[in-house]
Amino acid sequence: MTALRVLAGEPAPLGATWDGRGVNVAVFSENALRVELCTFDETGMVERSRTVLAEYTDQVWHGYFPDLRPGMLYGLRAHGPCDPAAGHRFNHHKLLIDPYARALVGSFVWDDALYGFVVGHPDGTKSFDRRDSAPVVPKCRIVAASDDSGQARPRVPWSESVIYEMHLAGFTRLHPAVTPRLRGTAAGLATPAVIDYLVALGINAIELMPVQAFIDEHHLVGRGLRNYWGYNPIAFQAIAPRFLASGDSEEFRALVALLHAAGIEVILDVVFNHTGEGNEHGPTLSFRGLDNAVYYRLDPADRSRHVDVTGCGNTLDVSHPRVMQLVLDSLRYWAATIGVDGFRFDLAPALARDERGAFDPRAAFFQALAQDPVLGRVKMIAEQWDLGLGGYRLGGFPPGWSEWNDQFRDTVRRFWMGEPGLVGPLASRIAGSSDLFRRAGRRPWSSVNFVTAHDGFTLRDLVSHATKHNEANGEDNRDGTDANHSRNHGVEGESPDPVIRAARLRDMRNMLATLLLAQGTPMLLAGDERGRSQGGNNNAYCQDNATGWIDWTEPSPGFADLARFVHALIELRRRHPSFRRSRFLRGGETADPADHDVRWLHPSGRTMKVADWHAAETRALGFVLSGEGAYADETAPGRIDETYLFLMNAAETAIVWTLPAPGADHDWVTVLDTATGVVDGVPVAVRGSMTVTASSMVVLAQRPVQAMRVP
């Protein structure tokens, strides 16, 4: 096999970098004894050359290749000790994906040659495997540099953000307006009809589930399934090839630009807590072969074993400077080159654990992000838990971060499913969860509120199933949570009964209205506005089929108006800063009348007393949200909005509410009724009292009487 012409090159930047004349290749490895660059023909199946990166500077192997060009395919091989007891698992027979690769070509194929040891050998990991893995590993492709310097961004303030979580492929797999060959790709999502739908819905940010290149787990392939969600990464800067119709990352960058032009930000769900290489018995695909002892957290008592706080077999060791650099460089690439506006970090506590494994809110990772001139300006969202010691960290992330608030999810579900004694927790969640986030200058938008997300029931399934139905996953229905806080209204699954269907729709409207009118940042799950069902599957991670995809056929009777209901709620939130305040509600904490921004009400009309908050059977909550000083951001201080009255009744019987006096020459006007699905329709003035039907919510606005007399 031949070697390419190579010059000394530079140890930075890492990866394969085209400078207009040739390609500089730089690969970090603290413990490798030699690193080779391997090139392949255009099919990726014929290895054409192997060339040693002879220069070694600051733990980086590097060389400059005058004859390499963009589009060429390559991989790496690392020589070094195979000493699992010391944490080293080098095997130069295994072709490795460059951690800085920006494009992958070819399919990943599960094969015994992927393992650094002979599978099934009596010596286990002590048995060195000499089979070449190149035929079954995707190849890296050299790409030319690009940037988004000319791209205008929406720059949506946090206080105005409405996030829509979606799966890039599943959103368009069945979309009739998308060209068949583009369905399930970035180009498909860029179809005008799709973007028009998002604009019409009213959301201004999409949160894409992982698009970083990932692999299908071995156990799924064995069952004829594949990883649909994508939480199994193998290259942090490359887009999963299955999401590109053209095979070119420019396709994704063009999608981001089109969304920006429509006023929609793009947030990426990123996975830096683990990789697809699994535990110590997993394949050698990239990081393990380049420097297992550096990239992964290893058990101090037995360095042949991985520390696993992710449930996925390994944990990336972001406390190491070079591993942190990889993560930061990857984030910077997505933000500065591709143009994305923010990131949601999967199992975020795993990125901030010290050498003892403890979560550190002042971890170097957080500090590096905060001071970075690029990353310090984008939105950061944490998934607030991992499986490590003290892994549940809701409210524990630094200033500048927002967090998925699962307590909002669970409290809202439990209240509207009829569970008593939750008015206190519900009030805290509606008010922006100040008990969790009001510290260090954090704001209400630090709480990313949601009722449903990719992980769990869809909204329709939440009101149609009492238990999960994950049989299609092939795990005997053991996977997925059992804590769904759901109800089926008497019939498991779909029902033709109009009474049951009406009750389910009402519950869906209750939860949507609570979500979109609460303080904090609301996040919707794609398809919930259309009544999407997964047949009761609450863990559809391996359902890359109609179960996981959005159904774009005409919604079934009763659900056709749900999208309009959601749009109307989003529009109500957009027009009225009362629902998206930049400061936490104080609720009369002091004698200053300006603090009386919210007053919590008993159905009798009086202010809630201490005993009312702790009444075991209470299923109703009311409050007046004052319009005084209701500004959404610092650019419009002191802006006055309407005052609103919320009446929430999760009981099985109607409640007659005594209404507070609306003020001189004002009436209470109904702007929302979840029992009927009306949002800001024909004004209906009420005084004195109002009957709120069972399991429903009414919102009234205080408006001048003369305004009511205008047709």
C-alpha positions in Angstrom: 0.0 0.0 0.0 1.4 3.4 -0.9 1.9 6.5 1.2 1.0 10.0 0.4 3.4 12.9 0.1 3.3 14.6 3.5 4.9 17.7 5.1 5.2 18.6 8.7 1.9 20.6 9.0 0.6 22.1 12.1 -1.0 20.7 15.4 -4.0 23.0 15.0 -6.7 23.1 14.1 -7.6 19.5 14.9 -9.2 17.5 12.1 -8.7 17.6 8.4 -8.6 21.2 7.3 -8.5 22.4 3.6 -6.6 25.7 3.2 -7.1 26.1 -0.6 -3.9 24.3 -1.5 -3.8 21.1 0.6 -5.1 19.5 3.8 -3.7 19.7 7.2 -4.5 16.7 9.4 -4.1 16.9 13.2 -5.2 14.2 15.6 -5.0 14.3 19.4 -3.8 11.3 21.3 -2.0 11.4 24.6 -1.0 7.7 24.6 -0.8 6.6 21.0 2.7 5.6 19.7 1.8 6.2 16.0 -1.2 7.5 14.0 -1.8 6.8 10.3 -4.0 8.6 7.8 -5.8 6.1 5.5 -7.4 7.3 2.3 -10.1 5.4 0.2 -11.5 5.5 -3.2 -14.8 7.2 -4.0 -16.8 4.1 -3.0 -15.1 4.0 0.4 -14.4 0.3 0.0 -10.8 0.3 -1.4 -8.1 1.6 0.8 -5.6 3.5 -1.4 -2.9 4.7 1.0 -1.7 4.7 4.6 0.6 7.5 5.7 2.1 8.0 9.1 1.6 11.3 10.8 5.2 11.6 11.8 5.1 14.9 13.6 4.0 14.9 17.3 3.5 18.3 19.0 1.7 18.9 22.3 0.1 15.4 22.2 -1.1 16.0 18.6 -0.1 13.9 15.6 -0.1 16.0 12.5 0.9 16.3 8.8 0.2 18.5 5.8 -0.9 16.7 2.6 -0.5 18.8 -0.6 -2.4 16.2 -2.7 -5.6 15.8 -0.6 -8.7 17.7 -1.7 -12.3 18.3 -0.4 -14.5 15.3 -1.2 -11.8 12.7 -0.6 -12.5 9.9 1.9 -10.3 9.0 4.9 -10.0 7.3 8.2 -7.5 6.9 11.0 -5.5 4.0 12.6 -3.8 4.4 15.9 -0.9 2.2 17.2 -0.4 1.9 20.9 -0.6 -0.4 23.9 -3.5 -2.9 24.2 -3.5 -3.0 28.0 -7.1 -2.9 29.3 -5.9 -2.9 32.9 -4.3 0.4 32.3 -7.2 1.7 30.3 -5.5 1.4 26.9 -7.3 -0.3 24.0 -5.3 0.6 20.9 -5.7 -1.7 17.9 -4.4 -0.4 14.6 -6.4 -3.0 12.7 -9.6 -1.0 13.4 -10.3 2.0 11.2 -11.3 5.0 13.3 -13.6 7.9 12.6 -11.9 11.2 13.1 -13.6 12.9 16.1 -13.5 16.2 14.1 -15.0 14.7 10.9 -17.6 17.0 9.4 -19.1 14.5 7.0 -19.4 10.7 7.0 -19.9 8.5 3.9 -21.2 4.9 3.8 -23.2 2.8 6.2 -22.2 1.4 9.5 -22.5 -2.4 9.6 -22.4 -4.5 12.7 -19.7 -7.1 12.4 -17.3 -8.9 14.8 -14.4 -7.1 13.1 -15.5 -3.9 14.9 -14.3 -5.2 18.2 -10.7 -4.8 19.4 -10.9 -8.2 20.9 -12.1 -11.6 19.6 -15.8 -11.8 20.4 -16.5 -15.0 22.4 -12.8 -15.8 22.9 -12.2 -17.4 26.3 -9.6 -14.7 27.2 -12.2 -12.0 26.6 -10.7 -8.5 26.2 -7.2 -10.0 26.5 -7.5 -11.5 23.0 -6.3 -9.0 20.3 -8.4 -9.0 17.1 -6.5 -8.6 13.9 -9.4 -8.4 11.5 -9.6 -5.1 9.5 -12.8 -3.2 10.3 -12.5 -0.8 7.4 -15.2 -2.5 5.2 -17.9 -2.0 7.8 -17.0 1.5 9.1 -18.2 4.8 7.5 -15.5 6.9 6.0 -14.8 10.6 6.8 -15.0 13.0 4.0 -12.9 16.1 3.7 -15.0 19.2 3.4 -14.2 22.8 2.5 -14.6 25.4 5.2 -17.7 27.6 5.3 -19.4 30.0 7.7 -22.7 31.8 8.3 -21.2 35.3 8.4 -23.9 36.6 6.0 -26.8 35.0 7.7 -29.3 37.1 9.7 -30.6 35.5 12.8 -34.0 36.0 14.4 -32.4 36.7 17.9 -35.7 35.8 19.6 -35.6 37.1 23.3 -35.9 34.3 25.8 -39.1 35.9 27.1 -40.8 35.5 23.7 -39.5 32.0 22.9 -42.0 29.2 22.1 -40.2 26.0 21.4 -41.4 23.2 19.2 -39.5 19.9 19.7 -39.4 17.7 16.6 -37.6 14.9 15.0 -36.0 16.1 11.7 -36.9 12.9 9.7 -40.2 12.0 11.4 -41.7 15.4 10.7 -41.8 14.9 7.0 -41.7 11.2 6.4 -45.4 11.2 5.5 -45.8 14.8 4.5 -47.7 14.9 1.2 -46.2 18.3 0.1 -42.7 17.0 0.3 -41.1 15.3 -2.7 -40.8 11.6 -1.8 -37.0 11.4 -2.2 -36.7 14.4 0.2 -38.9 13.1 2.9 -37.1 12.6 6.2 -34.2 14.9 5.3 -33.1 18.4 5.9 -34.1 19.3 2.4 -37.6 17.9 3.1 -37.9 20.0 6.2 -36.9 23.0 4.1 -39.9 22.5 1.8 -42.0 25.8 1.7 -45.2 24.1 2.8 -43.5 22.7 5.9 -42.0 26.0 6.9 -45.3 27.7 6.2 -47.0 25.3 8.6 -44.5 26.2 11.4 -45.0 29.9 10.8 -48.8 29.6 10.8 -48.7 27.6 14.1 -46.9 30.6 15.6 -43.8 28.9 17.2 -40.5 30.8 16.9 -38.0 28.0 17.7 -37.6 24.4 16.8 -35.6 22.0 19.0 -34.3 19.3 16.7 -33.7 15.9 18.3 -30.1 14.7 17.6 -28.7 15.2 14.1 -25.1 14.4 15.0 -24.0 11.2 13.3 -25.1 8.2 15.3 -25.3 4.4 15.0 -28.0 1.8 15.6 -27.4 -0.3 18.7 -26.5 -4.0 18.1 -29.5 -5.3 20.0 -31.9 -3.2 17.9 -30.4 -4.4 14.6 -30.8 -8.0 15.8 -34.5 -7.4 16.3 -34.9 -5.7 12.9 -35.2 -2.2 14.4 -33.0 0.9 14.3 -32.2 3.8 16.5 -34.8 6.5 15.6 -34.2 9.2 18.2 -30.4 9.4 17.6 -29.1 9.4 21.2 -26.1 7.2 20.3 -23.5 9.5 18.7 -20.3 8.6 17.0 -19.2 11.9 15.4 -20.0 15.2 17.0 -19.5 17.5 14.0 -21.0 15.4 11.3 -24.7 15.3 10.4 -26.2 11.8 10.3 -26.0 10.7 6.7 -29.6 9.5 6.8 -30.8 13.1 7.2 -29.2 14.4 4.1 -30.7 13.9 0.6 -27.7 15.3 -1.0 -25.0 13.9 1.3 -23.7 17.4 1.8 -23.8 19.3 5.1 -24.6 22.4 3.2 -28.1 21.0 2.9 -28.6 21.4 6.6 -27.0 24.9 6.7 -29.4 25.9 4.0 -32.3 24.6 6.1 -31.1 26.7 9.1 -31.0 29.8 6.9 -34.5 29.3 5.6 -35.9 28.9 9.1 -34.1 32.0 10.1 -35.6 33.9 7.2 -39.0 32.8 8.5 -38.2 34.1 12.0 -37.6 30.6 13.5 -34.6 29.8 15.6 -32.9 26.4 15.5 -31.9 24.6 18.8 -30.1 21.3 18.6 -30.4 18.5 21.1 -26.8 17.5 21.5 -25.3 14.4 23.1 -21.9 14.9 24.6 -22.4 12.7 27.7 -21.5 9.4 26.0 -20.8 7.8 22.6 -22.1 4.9 20.6 -19.0 2.8 21.5 -20.8 1.4 24.6 -19.0 -0.1 27.6 -15.7 -2.0 27.7 -17.2 -4.8 25.7 -18.3 -2.5 22.9 -16.8 -1.9 19.4 -13.8 0.2 18.6 -15.0 2.9 16.2 -13.3 6.2 17.1 -12.6 7.5 20.6 -11.8 4.1 22.2 -9.2 3.4 19.5 -7.6 6.9 19.6 -7.2 7.1 23.4 -9.7 5.2 25.6 -8.0 6.3 28.8 -8.5 9.9 28.0 -11.9 10.2 26.3 -13.8 8.1 28.8 -14.3 8.1 32.5 -12.7 4.8 33.8 -13.3 3.1 37.2 -10.3 4.1 39.4 -10.4 0.6 41.0 -10.4 -1.2 37.7 -9.4 0.9 34.7 -10.5 -1.9 32.3 -14.1 -0.9 33.1 -16.0 2.3 32.2 -17.8 4.5 34.6 -21.4 4.8 33.4 -23.7 7.6 34.6 -25.6 7.7 31.4 -27.1 4.2 31.2 -25.5 3.9 27.7 -22.3 2.0 28.7 -19.8 4.9 29.0 -19.4 8.5 30.0 -17.3 11.0 28.1 -14.7 12.6 30.4 -15.3 16.3 29.7 -13.0 17.2 32.6 -10.0 16.4 30.4 -8.9 19.6 28.6 -8.7 18.0 25.2 -12.1 16.3 25.5 -13.6 19.6 26.6 -11.9 21.2 23.6 -13.6 18.7 21.4 -17.0 19.5 22.8 -16.4 23.2 22.7 -15.1 23.1 19.1 -18.1 21.0 18.1 -20.5 23.5 19.6 -18.7 26.4 18.0 -18.9 24.7 14.7 -22.7 24.2 14.9 -23.2 27.8 16.1 -20.7 29.7 14.0 -20.5 27.6 10.8 -24.0 26.0 10.6 -25.7 28.9 12.3 -27.8 27.3 15.0 -29.1 29.4 17.8 -28.9 27.2 20.9 -28.4 23.8 22.3 -30.2 21.4 24.6 -27.7 19.1 26.4 -28.8 15.5 26.9 -28.0 14.3 30.5 -26.3 17.6 31.2 -25.0 16.8 34.7 -22.6 14.2 33.1 -20.7 17.1 31.5 -20.0 18.8 34.9 -18.7 16.0 37.1 -15.3 16.4 38.8 -12.6 13.8 39.1 -14.4 12.2 42.0 -17.6 12.0 40.0 -19.5 14.7 41.9 -21.6 17.3 40.0 -19.9 20.7 40.2 -22.1 23.8 39.3 -18.8 25.7 38.9 -17.3 23.1 36.6 -14.7 24.3 34.0 -17.1 23.3 31.3 -19.7 25.8 32.4 -17.0 28.5 32.8 -15.6 27.9 29.4 -19.0 28.2 27.8 -19.8 31.4 29.7 -16.7 33.2 28.5 -16.6 32.0 24.9 -17.3 34.9 22.5 -19.5 32.7 20.3 -21.1 30.2 22.7 -21.7 32.8 25.4 -24.3 34.4 23.1 -26.4 31.3 22.2 -29.2 29.6 24.2 -28.2 26.8 26.6 -30.8 24.3 27.9 -30.0 21.5 30.3 -31.7 18.1 30.6 -31.4 18.2 34.4 -30.5 14.7 35.3 -28.1 11.8 34.8 -27.8 8.4 36.6 -24.8 9.4 38.7 -24.7 10.1 42.4 -26.8 13.2 43.1 -27.7 13.2 39.4 -31.0 15.1 39.7 -30.0 18.8 39.5 -33.2 20.7 38.6 -32.5 24.4 39.4 -28.8 23.7 40.0 -27.3 24.9 36.8 -25.4 28.2 36.5 -26.8 31.6 35.5 -27.4 31.9 31.8 -28.8 28.3 31.5 -32.4 27.2 31.1 -33.5 23.8 32.2 -36.2 21.2 31.2 -38.6 21.4 34.1 -40.0 17.9 34.6 -41.7 19.1 37.8 -43.9 21.4 35.6 -44.7 18.3 33.5 -45.6 16.1 36.4 -47.6 18.6 38.4 -49.7 19.8 35.4 -50.4 16.2 34.4 -51.3 15.1 37.9 -53.6 18.1 38.5 -55.6 17.7 35.3 -55.8 14.0 35.8 -57.8 14.8 38.9 -55.3 14.2 41.7 -56.1 16.3 44.7 -53.9 18.4 46.9 -51.7 19.9 44.2 -52.8 23.6 44.1 -49.6 24.7 45.9 -47.2 23.0 43.6 -49.3 24.0 40.6 -49.2 27.7 41.6 -45.4 27.5 41.8 -45.1 26.0 38.4 -47.5 28.4 36.8 -45.7 31.3 38.4 -42.4 30.3 36.7 -41.0 27.9 39.4 -39.3 30.7 41.4 -38.8 28.1 44.2 -36.3 26.4 41.8 -34.9 29.2 39.7 -35.0 32.6 41.5 -31.4 33.0 42.4 -28.3 34.6 41.0 -30.3 36.8 38.7 -32.0 34.0 36.8 -35.3 34.8 35.2 -38.6 32.9 34.6 -37.4 31.7 31.2 -34.9 29.5 33.0 -37.8 27.1 33.3 -38.5 25.3 30.1 -42.0 24.1 30.7 -43.4 21.1 29.0 -46.2 18.6 29.4 -45.0 16.1 26.7 -41.7 15.6 25.0 -40.2 12.9 22.7 -39.6 10.7 25.8 -43.0 9.6 27.1 -46.6 9.7 25.9 -47.8 12.1 23.3 -50.6 14.4 24.5 -53.3 12.3 22.9 -51.9 9.1 24.4 -51.7 10.8 27.8 -55.5 11.1 27.9 -56.1 7.8 26.1 -53.9 5.2 27.9 -53.6 4.3 31.6 -50.5 2.2 30.9 -47.7 2.1 28.4 -47.8 -0.2 25.4 -44.2 -0.7 24.2 -44.5 -4.3 23.0 -43.2 -3.3 19.5 -39.9 -2.4 21.0 -39.2 -6.1 21.7 -38.4 -5.7 25.4 -41.6 -7.3 26.8 -42.9 -3.9 27.7 -40.3 -3.5 30.4 -38.8 -0.3 28.8 -40.2 3.2 29.3 -41.4 4.8 32.5 -44.4 3.6 34.4 -44.9 7.0 36.0 -47.0 8.5 33.2 -49.6 10.4 35.3 -52.2 9.6 32.6 -55.8 8.4 32.3 -57.8 6.7 29.7 -61.3 8.0 30.6 -62.6 4.5 31.0 -61.4 2.9 27.7 -57.8 2.0 26.9 -56.8 3.3 23.5 -59.0 4.8 20.9 -62.8 5.0 21.5 -65.7 5.9 19.2 -67.7 7.1 22.3 -68.4 10.9 21.7 -68.5 11.5 25.5 -65.0 9.9 26.0 -63.6 11.7 23.0 -64.9 15.1 24.2 -63.4 14.5 27.7 -60.1 13.6 26.2 -60.0 16.7 24.0 -61.0 18.9 27.0 -58.1 17.5 29.0 -55.7 18.1 26.1 -56.9 21.7 25.9 -56.5 22.1 29.7 -52.9 21.1 29.6 -52.1 23.1 26.4 -53.6 26.2 27.9 -51.8 25.8 31.2 -48.5 25.3 29.4 -48.8 28.2 27.0 -50.1 30.8 29.5 -47.7 29.9 32.4 -44.6 32.0 33.2 -41.5 30.5 31.7 -40.5 29.1 28.3 -43.1 26.8 26.8 -42.1 23.8 24.8 -44.6 21.8 22.6 -44.1 18.3 21.2 -44.4 18.2 17.4 -47.7 16.7 16.4 -49.5 17.2 19.7 -51.4 20.0 18.0 -52.8 17.5 15.5 -53.6 14.8 18.1 -50.7 12.6 17.1 -50.7 9.1 18.7 -48.0 6.5 19.1 -50.5 3.8 20.0 -49.6 4.1 23.7 -45.9 3.6 23.1 -44.1 5.9 25.6 -40.5 5.0 24.5 -40.6 5.1 20.7 -36.8 5.4 20.4 -36.6 2.5 18.0 -39.8 3.1 16.1 -38.5 4.6 12.8 -41.9 4.0 11.2 -45.5 5.2 11.3 -45.5 4.9 15.1 -42.8 7.6 15.5 -43.7 9.7 12.4 -46.1 12.6 12.1 -49.4 11.7 10.4 -50.3 14.4 8.0 -53.7 12.9 6.9 -56.8 14.9 7.9 -57.1 14.7 11.8 -59.9 12.6 13.1 -63.1 14.2 14.2 -62.6 16.6 17.1 -58.9 17.0 16.5 -59.2 19.2 13.4 -59.6 22.3 15.5 -56.8 21.5 18.0 -54.0 23.2 15.9 -56.2 26.3 15.6 -56.6 26.2 19.4 -52.8 26.0 19.9 -52.2 28.8 17.4 -54.7 31.0 19.2 -53.0 30.3 22.6 -49.6 31.2 21.1 -51.0 34.4 19.6 -52.6 35.3 23.0 -49.3 34.8 24.6 -47.5 36.8 22.0 -49.8 39.8 22.2 -49.9 40.0 26.0 -46.7 40.3 28.1 -48.6 39.3 31.2 -48.0 35.7 30.2 -44.3 36.0 29.5 -42.9 38.3 32.1 -39.2 38.8 32.5 -39.4 38.9 36.3 -40.7 36.3 38.7 -44.2 37.0 40.2 -43.9 38.3 43.8 -47.5 37.8 44.9 -47.5 40.6 47.5 -44.3 39.6 49.3 -44.0 43.2 50.5 -46.4 46.0 51.4 -45.6 47.7 48.1 -48.7 47.6 45.8 -46.4 47.0 42.9 -45.7 43.6 44.3 -49.3 42.6 44.1 -48.8 41.1 40.6 -50.7 38.0 41.4 -53.4 37.2 43.9 -54.4 33.5 44.5 -58.1 32.9 45.0 -60.3 30.4 46.7 -63.6 29.6 44.8 -65.4 31.6 47.4 -63.7 34.7 46.0 -61.4 35.4 49.0 -57.6 35.3 48.9 -56.2 31.9 49.6 -55.3 31.2 53.2 -52.5 28.8 54.5 -55.1 26.1 55.2 -56.5 26.4 51.7 -53.1 25.5 50.2 -52.9 22.4 52.2 -56.5 21.2 51.9 -56.1 17.5 50.9 -59.1 17.3 48.5 -58.7 20.6 46.7 -58.8 20.3 42.9 -59.4 24.0 42.0 -57.1 27.0 41.7 -57.9 30.6 40.8 -55.8 33.7 40.5 -55.8 37.3 39.3 -52.8 38.2 37.2 -52.3 42.0 37.3 -51.5 43.9 34.2 -49.6 46.5 36.1 -45.9 46.6 35.2 -46.3 43.4 33.0 -43.4 43.9 30.7 -41.8 41.1 28.7 -38.3 42.4 28.5 -36.1 45.3 29.5 -36.7 47.1 26.3 -40.3 48.0 27.3 -40.2 48.7 31.1 -43.5 49.6 32.7 -45.7 48.5 29.8 -49.3 48.0 31.0 -51.3 44.9 29.9 -54.8 43.7 30.7 -55.5 42.0 34.0 -56.5 38.4 33.8 -58.5 36.1 36.0 -57.8 32.3 35.8 -60.3 29.8 37.1 -59.0 26.2 37.0 -61.3 23.3 38.0 -59.9 19.8 37.8 -62.8 18.3 39.9 -65.4 15.9 38.4 -68.2 18.4 39.2 -68.8 22.0 38.3 -67.7 24.8 40.6 -69.4 28.1 41.1 -66.7 30.8 41.5 -67.4 34.1 43.2 -65.6 36.6 41.1 -63.6 39.5 42.5 -64.9 43.0 41.5 -63.4 43.9 38.1 -63.0 47.6 38.9 -65.0 50.7 38.1 -66.5 50.7 34.6 -64.9 47.3 33.8 -66.3 43.8 33.3 -64.7 40.4 33.3 -64.7 39.1 29.7 -64.2 35.5 28.8 -61.1 35.0 26.5 -60.6 31.3 27.0 -62.8 28.3 27.8 -61.3 24.9 27.5 -64.7 23.2 27.8 -65.6 24.7 24.4 -62.2 25.3 22.9 -62.8 29.0 22.4 -59.9 31.4 22.6 -60.5 35.1 22.4 -63.8 34.6 20.6 -67.0 36.6 21.0 -66.6 38.6 24.3 -68.9 37.4 27.0 -69.1 39.8 30.0 -69.6 38.3 33.5 -70.0 39.7 37.0 -70.6 38.3 40.4 -70.1 34.6 39.9 -69.4 32.1 37.2 -69.9 28.3 36.8 -66.8 26.5 35.7 -67.7 23.1 34.3 -65.9 19.9 35.5 -62.3 19.4 34.3 -62.0 22.8 32.6 -60.3 26.1 32.7 -61.6 29.6 32.1 -59.6 32.8 31.6 -61.2 36.2 31.8 -59.8 39.6 31.0 -60.7 42.8 32.7 -61.9 45.2 30.0 -63.8 48.6 30.0 -67.5 48.3 29.8 -67.7 50.7 26.8 -65.4 48.4 24.9 -67.9 45.7 25.4 -70.7 47.6 23.7 -68.8 47.8 20.4 -70.2 45.1 18.1 
